[in-house]
Amino acid sequence: MTPRLEEVTPANFDAAIGIRIRPDQEHAVQPVVRSLAEAYVHPAGVAWPRLIVDDDRPVGFLMAFLDIDWYGDGSVRRSGLWRLNIAADAQGRGYGRFAVGAVAELIRGRGGRQLHASWHPGPDGPEDFYLRLGFHKNGETSEEQTVGVLDL
């Protein structure tokens, strides 16, 4: 496995929006096209969307959020993983772990000390994945999702 991240460009846009997760996961994460639309409508530098590529094959998509005003009142700024979509046929091969590690390095390089993520709760959600990576639940929810933190 030699994955890398690529900026989403006109040349790979169709590959990015073509990433399909398993049907049983569709209720738990937004499609890539929605993430790209959200990246577009937020101020420049807040969203960091990237295509995950192994060799020349797109295997996933991630979008980080960088230094956002978490409560909207200026009291808390956070960075973290906003979206993670690993293609159905590429799951279980370490690409999710790679993606979280890449976002952790990005945040660490910007002086951050925590990586935040949220996930769909329940037995069909990715909670075990995040907890195995060292995230801990902080007791918050965001849009009915569990919020977790990884100390960097």
Salt bridges, closest charged atoms under 4 A:
GLU6 OE2 - ARG4 NH2 2.83
ASP24 OD2 - ARG22 NH2 2.96
GLU38 OE2 - ARG34 NE 3.31
GLU38 OE1 - ARG83 NH1 2.68
ASP56 OD1 - ARG4 NH2 3.65
ASP67 OD1 - ARG77 NE 3.26
ASP89 OD2 - ARG57 NH2 2.81
GLU105 OE2 - ARG108 NH1 2.21
ASP124 OD2 - HIS27 NE2 2.70
ASP124 OD1 - HIS120 NE2 3.91
GLU127 OE2 - LYS137 NZ 3.31
GLU140 OE2 - ARG78 NH2 2.82
